[in-house]
Amino acid sequence: MSIEVYRDAWGVPHLRATDPEELAFAQGRVTARDRAWQLEVERHRAQGTTAAFLGAAELGWDTFVRRARLADTARRCLERLDASDAPTAAWVRAYVDGVNDGLADGASRAPEFAETGLAPGRWEPWTPLAVWLSTHILFAGFPTKLWREQVARRLGEEWTELFATDGPGTAGSNGWVVSGERTASGAALVAGDPHRFIEAPGVYQQIRLACPAYDVVGLAVPGIPGLAHFGHTGSVAWAITNAMADYQDLYRERLRRLPDGGVEALGPEGWAPAAAHTETIEVAGAEPVVIEVVETDRGPVIIDGPAGDGGPQDPGDASGGWEAVSLRYPPRVTGELGFGVLPALLRARTVGDVDAAVDGWVEPVNVLQAADTRGGLLHRVAGHVPVRDRANSLRIVPAWDRTHAWAPEPAPLPRAEVRGHAVMANARGLAAPLGVEFAPPHRAARIGELLDASADWTPESTTAVHRDTDNPSAARLLTAVERAADGLSPAASAVRERLLGWDRRMDAESAGAGLYAAVRGAVVRGLAGHEAFAALREPAPYPELFRPWLALGPRVAFALETLLTSGPVPAGDVDRIVREALEEVGAGEPPAAWGVTHRLAPWQALPDADDAQWPGLAGDHDCVLSTSSVPGWTDRSARASAARYVWDLADRERSGWIVPFGASGVPGDPHHRDQLPLWLRGELAPVTTDWQNLTKEQG
C-alpha cells in the first residue's frame, strides 16, 4: 500500500493513497485509530447491543433498534448495493477493512475499553449502513405523531397541530450560499452549521481525502466512508440542512396469536401472517431480556401495546388479540440507502455533478446547497419522501385502511434559483410541501437580513453571521411583558423595566439575557401547569425512549410564541401567568448572567464525573448561534453547532471549519479538545491544503 497520513496543526488527518478503495481503507483505519471508542459505541448502538456493556439504561434504545430491524435493514441495503452498484459496495468494504485494521491500535489508546471491560469487535461490511440508519432514524421525528395522537385524544382534534414547531427531539441546521456577485473575491461562499445533540467525541470528523481521482476536504460522520454532508473538492463545495420532511409513518396494528405461536396482522386485505421471532438482549449487571420482534406488511412493530383510541375501529375479529404500532421507513421498504451518492460526491467537479449525485439520496431528507468555481449554484431538496394520505403525516393511521398505503413512486423534490444568496434553516420554505412541522422563521430571516447588509462578503466576515445572538423569538413574550404594567409589586416592575430595556441578545455575559430566561422559564411552567393542559400531563402509554417528544413541558417551551397568542389558555390567564412570572423572578435572587446557567451538556456514553468542566454558552434556540435548552426546566444546552464551516470557492485555503472538541477522541491527546476555545468564541480553524505545511505521520 502507498497510504500516507499527514496532520495539520489541529491534528486533522489528511490522507493520500493511489486509488479510491485504498483511500477508503485509509479513512477507515485512521478513524479507528482516532475514534475507536466512538466507533464501537456506534456499532453497538446500530446492533442494539449497548446494554451489554453500558447497562440497563440503554435497554430502551436496544429494544427499539432490534424491533425496528435496523441491522437487518442495513444487510438488505448492502445486498441491493452489491447487486446494483458493485464498485460502491467494494469501496464500503474497503473502509470496513480499514476500520478493522485500526481498531486494536485505537482501542489500546482509549481508556473507556478498560473501564467498561469492552473488547473491540469486528465490523461487518453492512455496519456503516447500520450506523447511518441508527444515527438518522429519529431525524424525521416520527415520535411527534405519538404526541399529536395524545393531543388529539386528550385535548381535542382541533388542537392536533397546536404545538407544531421545531421540537426538542429534532435536529436542524443553518446554511447559506452567497453568489460571487455579493462577495469580495467574485467567487461564491457556502457556509453554515449543523445543529445536533452535542456528543463527546463529536459527531463530525474533519478530514481530507486525496488520490489521483479527487482531493476533498470536509466533515465526515465517523463510521461512514466519504463526506456525506459537507465537502469542498476545490472546484465545487456542498452543504446540507435537515429539510424537516415527513417520510416515516406509524400504523395502528391489530395483531392476534395463532395456535402454533405465530402472529397475524390485520391489513387492507384482511388477516395476513406477520414475521415474528424472539431476541435476547444482554444487560450488564442484570438478567438478559427476551423481546419478541414482529413485522407486518407495513413494517416492524416498534411499540407492542396501546396505539391510542380515536381512530377507525378494527372491522375484523380481533378477539384474543392486541394492539401495536408499526414503523414504515423508506430503506426498509425499498432496500435502498443511497450510499452510491457518497463516492459520487467525492468525484464531483461542478454543481451539475453534485445535483446528479444527490438524485440518489434517500435519508435523511435534506435541503442541499452547492457552488462551484464556474459560478454555478444549487439549492434543492434531496431524499425519498413517500406519497400518501396527509393523515399519515399527522398521526398514527389504521393499518387495515388502504387509504394509508404508499404510492409506488416518491414525491417530486423542490428546487429553487439562487439570487444573490439563499438561506436554509429548517423553516417552512423550499421543503414546505414535504413536511408538517418546521422551525420558526427566525433563524432564516435573521441570516437573510445579515447577508443583505453587505455585497462584499469574505470568509472572515462570514463567521460573524455564525456568532449572531439576536433572539427574535423573544419579541412576543416581551410584548406580553409590556402589557403587564398594572398591579405589579415594585420588584416585579423593576424586572419588567429591565426586560423592556434589554437589547434582545443572548450573550453569555448578558445579565439581561439571564433575566429574560428566568422570566421565560416561569411563564413556561405557568402555562404547562394551566388546567387547560391537565390531560396532557398524564404519562403517555409509550416507551420511555420517546419521552423527549411526549413531555408537556418541552412542548410548551418550544411552542411558547404560539401559546402566548392562541390555544386553549384564555388570554386573560396568559396575562396573569406573565404577571406571576414577573413577581416570581422579582421576589428571588437576581438571575445570573446567561452563560452562568446556560452551559454545555454533551452526551457521552460514559458520563464525565467533572460536570463543572463544561463552559457557559451564548445563543439560544432561535438565535443564529443556536444553543438549545429546555426553558422552564433547564438552561443546560444539549444541542448546538456540531460543526461550523465556510467554504471559499475562490481559494480553498481561505476556507475555515471547527468542531466543538477536537480531531481526536482519545482523552489526554493534545487534539482531544483543543478546538473547544475557538468553538466557544465562534471562530474557525484554517483549512490547510498545502502538503508542505502539513506534518507527515510516521508508521
N, C-alpha and C positions, 0 to 999 in steps of 0.2 A: 504494500500500500504506500501511497505517497501523500498521506494526510499531514497537513501542517496546522498547528494550533498557535495562534497569536493572541495576545491580550492587550487591551488598551489600558489607560491609567486607572480605569474603574473596574478592571478585571473582566470586562466583557469579552467573550470569546469571538475571535474572527477565524474562520475555518477555510482552508483551501484543500482541494482534492482534484483528482483527474477527471471525474465524471459525476453525474448527479447521484448515482447509487452509493459511490464511495463517500460522497459528501453527506448523504443521509446517514450513513453509518457513523461518520464523524460527529454529526449533530446528536445522534442518539448517545454516543459514548461520552461526549463532553457534558451533555445534560445529566447523565447518570453520575458522572464524577462530581459535578457541581451541585446536583439536586437529588441525590439518591433517596433521602428520606421522603422528600416531597413526591417523587415518582412512585415509591412503594405505597405511600398513603393513597395516592390517586388510583393505583392499580387495585388495591383492596376495596376502595370505595366503589369502583366500577364493577367489581365482582360481588359486592355485598358481603365482604369478609372482614370488615374493620373491627367489629365487636370482639373478634378473636384475640386482638392484642390491645385494643383501646377500651374494652369493657362494655358493660350493659348500656351505657349512654348512647352507643352507636347502634343499638339494636333496631331502633325505628328506621334509620336510614338503610341498614342492611336488608330489613324486611321489604321496604319499598323497592329497592333495586332488584331483589330476587323476584318479587311479584311483577314488576314492570318488565322483566325479561331483558334487561339492558345488555348483559353479556351475550345472551343468545341472539339478540338483535345485531350486536356487533359481529358475531360469527356469520350470520346471514349476509350482512352487508359486505364482509370480506369475500365470501363466496361469490357474490354478484360482481364485486370488483375484479376478482380473478378471471371471471368469465368475460367481462365486458371491457376491461382496461388492465391487461396483464402488466404493462410497464409500471403503472402506478402501484399496483399490488406488490411488485418486486421492490419498488422504492420504499414502500412502507415496511416491508420485511427487512430491508437493509437498515432502516432506522432502528427497528426492534433488535436486530443483531448487535447494533452498536450499544443500545441500552444494556443488553445482557453482558456485553464485553466490559462495560464500565461499572456495573453495579457493585461488584465486590469491592473494588477500589474506593468507590464513593461511599459505600456503607462503612468501610473501615475508618473513615474520617468523620462520620456522623454519629454523635453520641446517643441520639434517640434510639438507635437499634439496640444498643446495650441496655438502655434504660427500660425498654419495653420487652426485651427478650426476642425481638423480631429478627429473623434471618432474612436477608434479601432473597426474593423468589425469582421466578423466571417469567419474563414477558413472552406472551404468545403473539403471533402476527396480528391477531384481531384486537389486542389490548389497546393500542392507540385509538381505535374506533370506539371501544367501550369507554375509555377515558373521555373522549369527546362527548359521548352521549350523557355520561353521568355529570359532566361539567355543565351541560346545557339543558338537561331535561326539564328543569324548573324555570327556564328563561321565559317561556311564554306565559307563565303564571297561571297554569290551569287550576291551581287551588283556589284562585279567585272565584271560580264558578261554584265552589263549595260555599264560599262566603255569600255570594249572591243568592244561592239556594236558601241559606239561613235568613237573609234579609227579606226575601220574598215570602217565606213561610211565616216568619215571626213578626215582621214589621208591616208587610203588605206588598202586593205585587207592584204598586205604583212607585215603591222606593227601591226597586231592584238595582238601579244604576246610580243611586244617590251618592255612594262613596267612590264613584269612578274617578280614579286618579292614579298616578304612578305610585303604587303602594309599596309597603315596606319589603316585600319579597321580590321585587322586580329590579333587574339590572338595567341601567341606562348608560348614556354617554353624551358627551359633546363632540361635535365635529364640524369643521368648516373648510371650504376650499375658497381661495381668493384667486381670481384670474390675474394674468400678468398685467392687465391694464390698470390694476389697483395695487401693484407692488413696486418697490423702488428698483428692482432688478429687471422688471419686464417679464419675469417668469412666475409661474403660479406657486402658491404655497398651499399645502394641505396640513391641517393641524387639528388637535383635539385631545380628548382624554376619555378613556372608558371608565365608567363608574361601576364598581363591583364591590361585593363584600371583600374587605381587605384581609388577605391571608398572609401569614408569615411562614415560610418564604412566599414571595409574591406570585401572583397568578400569571404574570408575564415575564419573559426572559429576553433581554436584549441580546442579539446575536447577529453575526454576519455569515453568509453562506456564499462561497465563491468557488467556481470551477470554470472551465472554458465556455460552458453554455450560459452562465449568468454570474452576476455578482450583486447580491441583495443584502441590505441591512433591514432589520425590522424587529418586531416584537413577537416572539413565539410563545405558544402555550406549552409549558413543559409536559412532555409525554406525547406531543403531536409533531410530526415532521413538517418542515416548511414554515411559512409565515402567513398564517391564515387571515389575520385581521388587519395588520398594519405593516407595510413594507415599502421600500424605495429601491428600485433596481438601477438607479442612475438616470434612466430616461423616462420612467413613469413611477408614480407613487400612489398608494391607495390607503383607504381607511374606512372603518365601518362604525355604525352605532346600531343599537337594538331598534328595530322597526316598530316594536310594540304590536306586532301582528298576532293574530289568534290562529294557531294552526294545530292545536291539540283539543280533543273532545273527551268529555266524560259521559258515559252511558249508564243509565239506571238498568241494572240487570236483574232478572228473575231467574234463580237457579234452583235446581232440585237434584237430590241424590237418587241414583238408581240402585236397585237391589245389589248389583255387583260392586258397588262403591264408586262407580263413575258419576259424572256430573253432566247434566243437560242445562242449556240456557235457552230462554225464550227469545226468538228473533222474529223478524218480519214474516218468515215462512213457517213459524211455529217452533216447537221444541227441537233443538239440534244438539248433538254431542259437543261438549266443551273439553278441551285438553286439561288434564289435572294430574299433578304429581306432588310429592312432598319433598321438601329440602330441609336440611338440618343446619342451623346457624350456631357456630361455636361462639361461646361468650367467655372472655377471660374472667376468672373468679366466680363463675356461676355455671349452672347447668345448661347444656345445649337446649336450643329452642327449635322445635319442629314446626314448620309452617306448610300450609297447602298452597300451591301455586296453580291458579286456574286461568285459562284463557278461552274466551268466547270468540265468535266470529268478528266481533267488534275490536277486541283487543284484550290485553291481560287485565285481570281483576286486581286493582290496587287497594281497594277498601272492601273488606269482607264483612259487611254489616249494613246498617241502615243507610239508605241512599236518599232519604228525605221523602216526605209526602208532598202532595200538592200537584203532582203531575198526573198524566193519564194512568189509569189503573190497569193492571195485568188482565188482559182479556182471556187468558188461558187458565188452566188448572194449575195453581201453584201450591196446592196443599202439600204440606210436609217440606216445603222449600224455604228459601230465604232470599234476601235482597243483598245486592252488592253494587259496586261501582267499578266499571272498567275504563281504561285509558286507551284512546286511539291516537297514535302519533305517526307521522309520515314514514320514518325509516322502518318501523315495524310493519307497515303496510306494503311499502314498495321495495324494501331491501336496498335502498339507495341512501348513502350518507354524504355523497358529494365530494369524496376525497380526491377525485380526479381534478378538482379545482386547484388543489394545493401546489402540485408541480407546475401547472399551467400558469399560475400567478408568478412563480419564480422566473419563468421564461418570458414574461410579458415585457414588451418594449413600448407599447402605446396604450392609450385608454381603450382603443378598439380591442387590443389583446385582453385587457382586464375585463372589459364588457363581455367578450365571448367566453372567457373562462368562468365567470360567475353565473353564467346561464345554467351551469350545473350545480349551483349551490342548493343545499337542502335546508339545513337548520343549524343554528337559529336563523330566523328570517331577519335580515339586516338591511339598513339603508347604507349604500356604498357610495363613496366619492373617490374620484381619481383625477389626476392631472398629469400631463406629460410635457416633455421639453419642446414639442412641436406646437404647443398651445391648445392641445386637446383637453377637454373637461368632461367629466362624467358624474351624474347624480341620479341614482336609481335604487330600486329595491331588488334584493336577491334572496331567493329561498322558495320553499314549497309551501303554499297555502291552499288547503283543500277548499273546493267549492261545495257548500252545503247550506242548509237552512240557517237563518240568523239565530234561531233559538239555540243552536249548538254552541254559538259563541258566548251565550249568556249564562246558561245553566246546565245542570245535568239533564240529559234528554232520554226518553224511553227507548230501550234497545229494540223493542218489538215494533216500533213505528218506522216504516220505510221512508217517511219524510226526512229522517235524520241521517240517511245514508250519504256517503261522499260521492260526488260526481267523478267520472273516470279521469278527467284532466284537472290540473290545479288552476288556480286563478291567474289571470294575466298580471304582470308586475309593472307598477307605475315607474315612470322616469320623468325627469324634468330638465329643461335647459338651464345652464348656469349663466347668469347675467351679473357680472361683476363679482359676486360671491354667492355662495349657497351655504345654508346652515342646516345641520341635522342635530336635534337634541331631544329626540323621543316625543316631540309634541305632535299633535294632530296636524297633518300636512300631507306630505307625499304618500305616506302609507295609510292614510285615513280609511280607504275602502277595505283594508285588510284586517282591521282590529276594532276593539271596543273601548279599551282604556288606554289613554296616552298620558304623558307627562303634561303638567300645566305649561302654558306657552312661555313662561317667564325666562327660562334659560335661552331658548331660541331667540326670543325677541331681544333680550339684552345683548347677546352676541351680535345679532344683526345691527343693533344700534351702535355698538362699539366699532364694528367694521365699517359702518357708513361714515365714521368720523375721520377717516383717512383714505387717501389714494396712494399712499407711499409706504405700504407695509413691508417690513423686513422680518427675517426670522427672530431677531432680537425683540422687536417691538411687539411681535405676536404673543410672546409669553405673558405680556401684561393682560391679555384677554383671559388666559388661564387663571390669573390671580384675582379676577374681579369678584368683590364680595358684596356688591349691592344686592339687597334682598327684596325684589318686587312683591313677593307674596305677603310681605308684612303690611302692605297698604290697607288691606281690608280690615285687619284687626286694629290698625291704628285709626281707621275711620270709626270703628266701634268705640275705641277708647276716647276719641274726640267727643262722641255723643254723650259719654258718661260723665258729664260735668256736674250734675246736680246730686246733692245728698252725700257727697264723699267726705270722709274724715280728712283732716289736714295732711296726714301721712299719705293717704291714697291720692289726694290731689297733687301732692308733690311727685309721686310716681307718675301720674298722668302727665304732668307738665314736662317731666324729664323725657318721657317717651315721645311726646309730640315734638320735642326739640332734637331728637336723635336723627342722625344722618342716614339711617337705614342700612348701614354697612356692618356686616358680621365679621369684623376684625377680631382676632384673638385677644387683643389688649383692650377691646372696647367695653367699657362699663355699660354703655347704652345697649349694646347687643346682649350683654348678660341680663340686664333688666328686662328687655323685650322677651328674652327666652323664658324668664321666670313668670312673667305675666301670661305669655302664650301657654306655658305648661299648666298654669292654674285654670285657664279658660278651657283647655282640652279636657282636663279632669272634670271640670264642672259640666261640660256638655256630655261627656261619656257617662256621668252619673245621673243625668236627667232621666226622669221617669219614662220619657218617650222611647228611650233605648233599653229599658229594663229587660225586655225579652231577648235582646242580643247579648246580654251579659251571661246568659246561661251557656255552659260549655257546649260546643258543637260535637255531634257524635262521630267525629272523625279522628284519625291517628294524630298523635302529638306532633309528628313531623310537620304537619300543615298548620300548626298553631300560629306562626307569623302572619299567615293570611287570614286567620279566623278570629283574632283577638280584637275586641271592640276598640280598645284604647288606641292602638296604632292606626286603625281605620279612621277614627275621629281625627287624630293628629294630622294625617295626610290629606284629609278632606276638609280641613278647617275652613278654608276660604269659602267653600260651598255651604257648609253648615252655619256659617255666620249670617247668611242671607237667605237660605232656603232650607227646606227639610221639615221634619215633624216637630222640632223645638220652636215654640212660638217666639216671635220677635221680641216680645216683652221679656220673656225668660232669657233670651240671648243677652239682652242689655243688662239684666240683673246678674247674670253669670260674669259678664265683663266687669261690672262694678265690684262684685265679690272678689274677683281675681285681683283687682287693684288694691282692695282692702287687705287681702291675704298677703300680698307682697309688701305693702306698706307697713304692715304690722310686724314683719320679720326683720331679720338682719339684712342689710343692703346686699343684693346679689353681687357675686364676684364678677370680674371681667369674664367675657365669654370663654376664652381659652382655658380658664381655670377648671371649668366643669366639662367643656366640650373637648374631650380628649380622645385620642385614637384608641380603638379597642379591636385589634386584629384577631381573626380566628387563627388558632394554632391547634394542630392535632394533639399536641402536648402543651397545655397552657403553661405560661411562664409564671412562676410564683411572684416575680417582681413586677406587680402591676404598675407601680409608681414610675416605671421607666418610660411609659408611653406619654408622648407630648401632647400639649394643647393644640387645637386646630382653629384656623379661621374658616369662614364659609358656613353654608347651611344647605338644606335640601334643594332649595330653588335658586341658589346662587350659581353663577357660572363655576365658581370654586365650590363644587358640590361635595359637602361632607355631611352625611345624613345620620341623624339621631332619631329618637322616638319621642317627640315633645310630650311632656306630661308624665313621662315615665323615666327617661334617662337622657342626659345630654351627651353621653358617650357615643362616639361615631364609629360604627362598624362598616360603613360604606363610604367610599370616597374614590379619588382617582387612582386606579390600579396602575396607571402609567400616564405620561403626557408626552407629546411629540409635536414637532414642527418639521415637516418635510419640505425642503427647499429644492425646487426644480431648476434653479439657476446654478446651484453649486451644492452638491450633496454634503460636502464637508461643513457647510454652514447650517445644516440641519441640527436638531437637538432632540434629546429624549431623556426620560427619567422614569424610575420605578420607585416605589415607596421605601425599599430597603436596600437591596444590592444585587450584584450578579451571582453571589454565592449563597447557597442555602445552608452552609456549614457554620454553626456557631463558632465564634472565635476567628474565623477567616477575616483578613483585612477588608474584604469586599462583601462581608455579610450584611452590614447596614450602613455602609459609607455614603450611600446616596440619600439617606433619610434627611440630613440637614438641608440639602438642596431642595428636596421634595417639599419640605415644610415651608421653605421660602418661595416656592413657586418658580424655581429656577430649573434650567435644563443642563444636563451634561452634554458635552460636544459629541457629535458623531465623527469618529476618526476613520478615514478610509485609506490613507496613505500607509502602505505596508511598512515604509521606512520609519514611521512614527509609532509602530507597534512593537511589542516585545514577544519574540518567539519563545514558545514554551518547549522546554527540553523533555525528551522521553515520550 
